[in-house]
Amino acid sequence: MSRKTATTPCPCCRQPKGAGKYLCYACWGNLPGPARSALSRQDSKAIGRLQELYRQVAAGVPLAEIQVTP
């Protein structure tokens, strides 16, 4: 029996992204390294950084220009 992995649309490109992922693989790779590092950190400020990412995506900021608080 195989299990199907749940997916949701990427907020940037609307392509499927894995459950628990912020962006699809392609969009994640287009973020600057410091933003990816900050978003990968799991601490008390993680939700705030995710909200920063989604606000910038909604505002149309190009992925390569997104900045997230470390």
OpenMM code with the backbone's topology and positions (N, CA, C; nanometers):
from openmm import Vec3, app, unit

residues = "MET SER ARG LYS THR ALA THR THR PRO CYS PRO CYS CYS ARG GLN PRO LYS GLY ALA GLY LYS TYR LEU CYS TYR ALA CYS TRP GLY ASN LEU PRO GLY PRO ALA ARG SER ALA LEU SER ARG GLN ASP SER LYS ALA ILE GLY ARG LEU GLN GLU LEU TYR ARG GLN VAL ALA ALA GLY VAL PRO LEU ALA GLU ILE GLN VAL THR PRO".split()
positions = [
    Vec3(0.0854, -0.1181, 0.0000),
    Vec3(0.0000, 0.0000, 0.0000),
    Vec3(0.0893, 0.1234, 0.0000),
    Vec3(0.0615, 0.2177, -0.0891),
    Vec3(0.1409, 0.3406, -0.0950),
    Vec3(0.0627, 0.4553, -0.0326),
    Vec3(0.1366, 0.5468, 0.0260),
    Vec3(0.0744, 0.6651, 0.0860),
    Vec3(0.1002, 0.7827, -0.0044),
    Vec3(-0.0002, 0.8597, -0.0302),
    Vec3(0.0138, 0.9800, -0.1108),
    Vec3(0.0500, 1.0958, -0.0182),
    Vec3(0.1545, 1.1689, -0.0548),
    Vec3(0.1968, 1.2836, 0.0244),
    Vec3(0.1027, 1.4004, -0.0035),
    Vec3(0.0508, 1.4593, 0.1010),
    Vec3(-0.0388, 1.5744, 0.0855),
    Vec3(0.0403, 1.6937, 0.0338),
    Vec3(-0.0172, 1.7656, -0.0588),
    Vec3(0.0476, 1.8849, -0.1115),
    Vec3(-0.0498, 2.0011, -0.1062),
    Vec3(0.0069, 2.1184, -0.1010),
    Vec3(-0.0694, 2.2422, -0.1096),
    Vec3(-0.0008, 2.3294, -0.2126),
    Vec3(-0.0700, 2.4280, -0.2687),
    Vec3(-0.0044, 2.5113, -0.3698),
    Vec3(0.0985, 2.6059, -0.3090),
    Vec3(0.2075, 2.6243, -0.3812),
    Vec3(0.3104, 2.7203, -0.3421),
    Vec3(0.2501, 2.8601, -0.3527),
    Vec3(0.2710, 2.9472, -0.2541),
    Vec3(0.2137, 3.0814, -0.2603),
    Vec3(0.2750, 3.1691, -0.3702),
    Vec3(0.3889, 3.1270, -0.4235),
    Vec3(0.4542, 3.2063, -0.5285),
    Vec3(0.4082, 3.1666, -0.6673),
    Vec3(0.4194, 3.0374, -0.6978),
    Vec3(0.3954, 2.9914, -0.8352),
    Vec3(0.2715, 2.9045, -0.8497),
    Vec3(0.2078, 2.8696, -0.7393),
    Vec3(0.0867, 2.7877, -0.7356),
    Vec3(0.1109, 2.6415, -0.7733),
    Vec3(0.2366, 2.6019, -0.7909),
    Vec3(0.2685, 2.4608, -0.8157),
    Vec3(0.2593, 2.3868, -0.6819),
    Vec3(0.2409, 2.2558, -0.6837),
    Vec3(0.2323, 2.1819, -0.5571),
    Vec3(0.3620, 2.1912, -0.4767),
    Vec3(0.3451, 2.2029, -0.3469),
    Vec3(0.4596, 2.1984, -0.2559),
    Vec3(0.4278, 2.0939, -0.1508),
    Vec3(0.5267, 2.0363, -0.0931),
    Vec3(0.5059, 1.9338, 0.0085),
    Vec3(0.4424, 1.9895, 0.1345),
    Vec3(0.3703, 1.9040, 0.2037),
    Vec3(0.3115, 1.9434, 0.3318),
    Vec3(0.4234, 1.9824, 0.4267),
    Vec3(0.4057, 2.0904, 0.4974),
    Vec3(0.5063, 2.1368, 0.5920),
    Vec3(0.6162, 2.2218, 0.5291),
    Vec3(0.6123, 2.2411, 0.3995),
    Vec3(0.7109, 2.3245, 0.3300),
    Vec3(0.6518, 2.4636, 0.3093),
    Vec3(0.7376, 2.5652, 0.3153),
    Vec3(0.6912, 2.7029, 0.2965),
    Vec3(0.6666, 2.7336, 0.1498),
    Vec3(0.7561, 2.6855, 0.0632),
    Vec3(0.7496, 2.7099, -0.0804),
    Vec3(0.7814, 2.5797, -0.1526),
    Vec3(0.7538, 2.5755, -0.2831),
    Vec3(0.7950, 2.4587, -0.3611),
    Vec3(0.9474, 2.4595, -0.3730),
    Vec3(1.0019, 2.3479, -0.4184),
    Vec3(1.1465, 2.3330, -0.4279),
    Vec3(1.2090, 2.4402, -0.5173),
    Vec3(1.1474, 2.4670, -0.6319),
    Vec3(1.2033, 2.5651, -0.7265),
    Vec3(1.2036, 2.7059, -0.6663),
    Vec3(1.0935, 2.7458, -0.6047),
    Vec3(1.0862, 2.8804, -0.5466),
    Vec3(1.1804, 2.8930, -0.4271),
    Vec3(1.1890, 2.7886, -0.3459),
    Vec3(1.2803, 2.7901, -0.2316),
    Vec3(1.4225, 2.8158, -0.2790),
    Vec3(1.4616, 2.7529, -0.3879),
    Vec3(1.5958, 2.7695, -0.4420),
    Vec3(1.6228, 2.9085, -0.4959),
    Vec3(1.5170, 2.9848, -0.5265),
    Vec3(1.5332, 3.1217, -0.5766),
    Vec3(1.5461, 3.2250, -0.4656),
    Vec3(1.5219, 3.1849, -0.3413),
    Vec3(1.5411, 3.2776, -0.2286),
    Vec3(1.6901, 3.2976, -0.2047),
    Vec3(1.7306, 3.4155, -0.1596),
    Vec3(1.8715, 3.4351, -0.1225),
    Vec3(1.9101, 3.3408, -0.0079),
    Vec3(2.0345, 3.3004, -0.0059),
    Vec3(2.0835, 3.2107, 0.0981),
    Vec3(2.0544, 3.2560, 0.2399),
    Vec3(2.0775, 3.3851, 0.2716),
    Vec3(2.0481, 3.4295, 0.4088),
    Vec3(1.8997, 3.4153, 0.4460),
    Vec3(1.8114, 3.4356, 0.3504),
    Vec3(1.6679, 3.4190, 0.3781),
    Vec3(1.6358, 3.2720, 0.4034),
    Vec3(1.6924, 3.1823, 0.3220),
    Vec3(1.6698, 3.0386, 0.3434),
    Vec3(1.7225, 2.9949, 0.4790),
    Vec3(1.8401, 3.0446, 0.5155),
    Vec3(1.8976, 3.0086, 0.6458),
    Vec3(1.8086, 3.0558, 0.7601),
    Vec3(1.7617, 3.1796, 0.7505),
    Vec3(1.6761, 3.2340, 0.8559),
    Vec3(1.5448, 3.1556, 0.8657),
    Vec3(1.4864, 3.1226, 0.7513),
    Vec3(1.3589, 3.0503, 0.7506),
    Vec3(1.3739, 2.9059, 0.7974),
    Vec3(1.4933, 2.8507, 0.7887),
    Vec3(1.5174, 2.7135, 0.8330),
    Vec3(1.5382, 2.7030, 0.9827),
    Vec3(1.5655, 2.8153, 1.0475),
    Vec3(1.5901, 2.8173, 1.1918),
    Vec3(1.4582, 2.7937, 1.2660),
    Vec3(1.4591, 2.7016, 1.3604),
    Vec3(1.3402, 2.6720, 1.4392),
    Vec3(1.3601, 2.7250, 1.5804),
    Vec3(1.3022, 2.8414, 1.6054),
    Vec3(1.3114, 2.9024, 1.7370),
    Vec3(1.1833, 2.9815, 1.7622),
    Vec3(1.1827, 3.0629, 1.8646),
    Vec3(1.0612, 3.1362, 1.9010),
    Vec3(1.0227, 3.2443, 1.7990),
    Vec3(1.1141, 3.2801, 1.7090),
    Vec3(1.0853, 3.3832, 1.6095),
    Vec3(1.0520, 3.3252, 1.4718),
    Vec3(1.0408, 3.1927, 1.4624),
    Vec3(1.0195, 3.1265, 1.3335),
    Vec3(0.8885, 3.1703, 1.2675),
    Vec3(0.7825, 3.1814, 1.3429),
    Vec3(0.6529, 3.2217, 1.2864),
    Vec3(0.6618, 3.3638, 1.2309),
    Vec3(0.7282, 3.4523, 1.3000),
    Vec3(0.7452, 3.5898, 1.2527),
    Vec3(0.8217, 3.5961, 1.1219),
    Vec3(0.9254, 3.5135, 1.1096),
    Vec3(1.0018, 3.5108, 0.9838),
    Vec3(0.9154, 3.4571, 0.8697),
    Vec3(0.8370, 3.3546, 0.8972),
    Vec3(0.7468, 3.3005, 0.7947),
    Vec3(0.6455, 3.4062, 0.7518),
    Vec3(0.5933, 3.4812, 0.8460),
    Vec3(0.4990, 3.5884, 0.8120),
    Vec3(0.5666, 3.6956, 0.7277),
    Vec3(0.6924, 3.7276, 0.7583),
    Vec3(0.7676, 3.8235, 0.6759),
    Vec3(0.7767, 3.7726, 0.5323),
    Vec3(0.8102, 3.6452, 0.5163),
    Vec3(0.8208, 3.5859, 0.3830),
    Vec3(0.6880, 3.5989, 0.3086),
    Vec3(0.5806, 3.5556, 0.3715),
    Vec3(0.4509, 3.5565, 0.3034),
    Vec3(0.4011, 3.6986, 0.2739),
    Vec3(0.4312, 3.7940, 0.3604),
    Vec3(0.3939, 3.9335, 0.3323),
    Vec3(0.4655, 3.9845, 0.2079),
    Vec3(0.5942, 3.9537, 0.1976),
    Vec3(0.6713, 3.9999, 0.0819),
    Vec3(0.6245, 3.9303, -0.0461),
    Vec3(0.5946, 3.8016, -0.0377),
    Vec3(0.5432, 3.7289, -0.1537),
    Vec3(0.4113, 3.7921, -0.1990),
    Vec3(0.3220, 3.8197, -0.1040),
    Vec3(0.1921, 3.8797, -0.1371),
    Vec3(0.2073, 4.0194, -0.1970),
    Vec3(0.3126, 4.0907, -0.1568),
    Vec3(0.3370, 4.2257, -0.2079),
    Vec3(0.4066, 4.2240, -0.3439),
    Vec3(0.4424, 4.1047, -0.3916),
    Vec3(0.5044, 4.0950, -0.5234),
    Vec3(0.6549, 4.1162, -0.5255),
    Vec3(0.7197, 4.1080, -0.4116),
    Vec3(0.8652, 4.1225, -0.4077),
    Vec3(0.9261, 4.0016, -0.4795),
    Vec3(1.0180, 4.0246, -0.5742),
    Vec3(1.0827, 3.9104, -0.6408),
    Vec3(1.1540, 3.8217, -0.5389),
    Vec3(1.1470, 3.6910, -0.5592),
    Vec3(1.2063, 3.5987, -0.4638),
    Vec3(1.3537, 3.6284, -0.4371),
    Vec3(1.4276, 3.6648, -0.5393),
    Vec3(1.5714, 3.6917, -0.5236),
    Vec3(1.5986, 3.8142, -0.4377),
    Vec3(1.4956, 3.8961, -0.4112),
    Vec3(1.5129, 4.0190, -0.3329),
    Vec3(1.4536, 4.0094, -0.1922),
    Vec3(1.3949, 3.8975, -0.1598),
    Vec3(1.3305, 3.8833, -0.0290),
    Vec3(1.4356, 3.8811, 0.0812),
    Vec3(1.4074, 3.9575, 0.1864),
    Vec3(1.4926, 3.9625, 0.3046),
    Vec3(1.4094, 3.9246, 0.4249),
    Vec3(1.4662, 3.8397, 0.5089),
    Vec3(1.3971, 3.7921, 0.6283),
    Vec3(1.4874, 3.8200, 0.7476),
    Vec3(1.4286, 3.8661, 0.8558),
    Vec3(1.5031, 3.8935, 0.9782),
    Vec3(1.5740, 3.7670, 1.0247),
    Vec3(1.7042, 3.7750, 1.0507),
    Vec3(1.7776, 3.6547, 1.0971),
    Vec3(1.7281, 3.6044, 1.2300),
] * unit.nanometer
topology = app.Topology()
chain = topology.addChain("A")
for resn in residues:
    res = topology.addResidue(resn, chain)
    for name in ("N", "CA", "C"):
        topology.addAtom(name, app.Element.getBySymbol(name[0]), res)
